[in-house]
Amino acid sequence: MANKRHKPEEVVQNLRQVDVLVAFAAAIGGLLGLVELLGGGPAAGLVGTIPHYKSPTYALSILPMLIFIGFLAYHAGMTGALFDAARKWAVGLPS
């Protein structure tokens, strides 16, 4: 029987269909892609270094924080009042 190889993006889509969290589905798809490109040993060595290497970048540290702040503001009920105030303020601006 022929061994069918799946693309990492197909793996991620299949995992999302069975309700695996996006972060885990992307991690599994990325790991399988590394194994396909580099082999098992080098891929296993890179798995531990990639998150540590990428974590100090500013965009990867600040964007989740801003999304979390927006999440808290929404659940605190602040966003409705803020958008209403912005709409009332922006009505007088020329378009």
C-alpha positions as CSV (number, residue, x, y, z in Angstrom):
1,M,0.0,0.0,0.0
2,A,1.4,3.4,-1.0
3,N,2.2,5.8,1.9
4,K,0.2,9.0,1.2
5,R,1.9,12.2,2.4
6,H,-0.2,15.0,3.6
7,K,0.6,18.6,3.3
8,P,1.0,20.4,6.7
9,E,-1.9,22.8,5.8
10,E,-4.2,19.7,5.2
11,V,-3.2,18.4,8.6
12,V,-4.1,21.7,10.2
13,Q,-7.5,21.8,8.5
14,N,-8.3,18.2,9.5
15,L,-7.3,18.9,13.1
16,R,-9.5,22.0,13.2
17,Q,-12.4,19.9,12.0
18,V,-12.2,17.8,15.1
19,D,-12.0,20.9,17.4
20,V,-8.3,21.0,18.1
21,L,-7.2,24.5,19.2
22,V,-5.7,26.5,16.4
23,A,-2.4,26.9,18.2
24,F,-2.0,23.1,18.6
25,A,-3.1,22.4,15.1
26,A,-0.6,24.9,13.7
27,A,2.1,23.5,15.9
28,I,1.5,19.9,14.7
29,G,1.3,21.0,11.1
30,G,4.5,23.0,11.4
31,L,6.3,20.0,13.1
32,L,5.2,17.7,10.4
33,G,6.4,20.2,7.8
34,L,9.8,20.3,9.5
35,V,10.0,16.5,9.7
36,E,9.2,16.4,6.0
37,L,11.9,18.9,5.0
38,L,14.7,18.1,7.5
39,G,14.0,14.7,8.9
40,G,13.1,13.6,12.4
41,G,16.3,14.4,14.3
42,P,16.9,18.0,13.1
43,A,13.2,18.8,13.3
44,A,13.1,17.6,17.0
45,G,16.1,19.9,17.7
46,L,14.4,22.9,16.1
47,V,11.1,22.4,17.9
48,G,12.5,23.6,21.2
49,T,14.5,26.5,19.8
50,I,11.9,28.1,17.5
51,P,9.5,29.4,20.2
52,H,12.4,30.7,22.3
53,Y,14.1,32.4,19.3
54,K,10.9,34.1,18.1
55,S,9.5,35.2,21.5
56,P,11.6,38.3,22.0
57,T,10.3,39.9,18.8
58,Y,8.1,43.0,19.7
59,A,5.2,42.1,17.4
60,L,4.8,38.6,18.8
61,S,4.8,39.9,22.3
62,I,2.6,43.0,22.0
63,L,-0.2,41.8,19.7
64,P,-1.5,39.1,22.0
65,M,-1.5,41.6,24.8
66,L,-3.5,44.1,22.9
67,I,-6.0,41.4,21.8
68,F,-6.3,40.3,25.5
69,I,-6.9,43.9,26.5
70,G,-9.7,44.2,23.9
71,F,-11.2,40.9,25.1
72,L,-11.3,42.2,28.7
73,A,-12.7,45.6,27.6
74,Y,-15.5,43.8,25.6
75,H,-16.4,41.5,28.5
76,A,-16.4,44.5,30.9
77,G,-19.0,46.2,28.8
78,M,-16.7,49.1,27.9
79,T,-16.6,48.7,24.1
80,G,-20.2,49.6,23.5
81,A,-19.9,52.9,25.2
82,L,-16.6,53.7,23.6
83,F,-17.9,53.0,20.1
84,D,-21.0,55.0,20.8
85,A,-18.9,58.0,21.9
86,A,-16.6,57.6,18.9
87,R,-19.5,57.5,16.5
88,K,-21.1,60.7,18.1
89,W,-17.7,62.4,17.9
90,A,-17.0,61.3,14.3
91,V,-20.4,62.5,13.0
92,G,-19.2,66.1,12.8
93,L,-16.0,65.2,10.8
94,P,-16.0,65.8,7.1
95,S,-15.9,62.6,5.0
